[in-house]
Structures are given as structure tokens and as C-alpha cells.
Amino acid sequence: MSYSFGNLNKINAIQRGLAAARAKNQQEAAVWFEKALQENPADTQAMALLGQVLCNLGQRQQGLRSEER
């Protein structure tokens, strides 16, 4: 029997990113949102969250590009 936890990994990456952002750790949040996008490049929630975090880190141009994907 084989189990797939692909969706669970995506949810965990986003949840971990949100937890890091709430803890004011924007750099760690960016890593988690990028991981979510690696797993699913079409994830619009992860794109938007990454864009917000990058803007918060002062990387406005990269943040806006992330949200435009």
C-alpha cells in the first residue's frame, strides 16, 4: 500500500510560513513560501504570501514580481 502526502506537504509549508511571519521572522517565512511554490508553482496563495513577505523584507521589486507570476 502506498500513500501520497503531497498536498499535506504544501499545507505544512504554507502553515509554517504563516507561523514564521506571525513570529516576525520574515526571512524564514520566505523560505517556506518558496518551498510551497517549488512543490506547486501554480499556487496563487503561496505566490501572494511570498510577495508580501519579500516586500516586508524591503525587496519590493522581487515581491511584486512574485505576485505577478
C-alpha positions in Angstrom: 0.0 0.0 0.0 1.3 3.4 -0.9 0.3 6.8 0.5 0.9 10.2 -1.0 1.3 13.2 1.2 2.0 15.8 -1.5 -0.9 18.1 -0.5 -0.1 17.7 3.2 3.5 19.0 2.5 2.1 22.0 0.7 -0.2 22.8 3.5 2.6 22.4 6.0 4.9 24.7 4.1 2.3 27.4 3.9 1.3 27.0 7.6 4.9 27.1 8.6 5.4 30.2 6.6 2.4 31.9 8.2 3.7 30.9 11.6 7.1 32.3 10.9 5.6 35.6 9.6 3.4 35.9 12.7 6.6 35.4 14.8 8.1 38.3 12.8 10.6 36.0 11.1 10.1 37.2 7.5 13.2 35.5 6.2 12.1 32.1 7.4 8.6 32.7 6.1 10.0 33.4 2.6 11.8 30.1 2.7 8.6 28.2 3.5 6.6 30.0 0.8 9.3 29.3 -1.8 9.2 25.7 -0.8 5.4 25.7 -1.3 5.9 27.1 -4.7 8.6 24.5 -5.6 6.0 21.9 -4.8 3.3 23.6 -6.8 4.4 26.6 -9.0 0.7 27.5 -9.7 -0.2 28.0 -6.0 -1.5 31.5 -6.0 -1.8 31.7 -2.2 1.9 30.9 -1.9 2.8 33.4 -4.6 0.8 36.2 -2.8 2.3 35.4 0.6 5.8 35.3 -0.8 5.3 38.6 -2.5 4.1 40.2 0.8 7.0 38.8 2.8 9.5 40.0 0.2 8.0 43.4 0.3 8.2 43.4 4.1 11.9 42.5 3.8 12.5 45.6 1.6 12.7 43.5 -1.6 9.8 45.3 -3.2 10.6 44.6 -6.8 11.1 40.9 -6.2 7.9 40.9 -4.1 5.9 42.5 -6.9 7.3 40.1 -9.5 6.4 37.1 -7.2 2.8 38.3 -7.0 2.6 38.8 -10.8 3.6 35.2 -11.7 
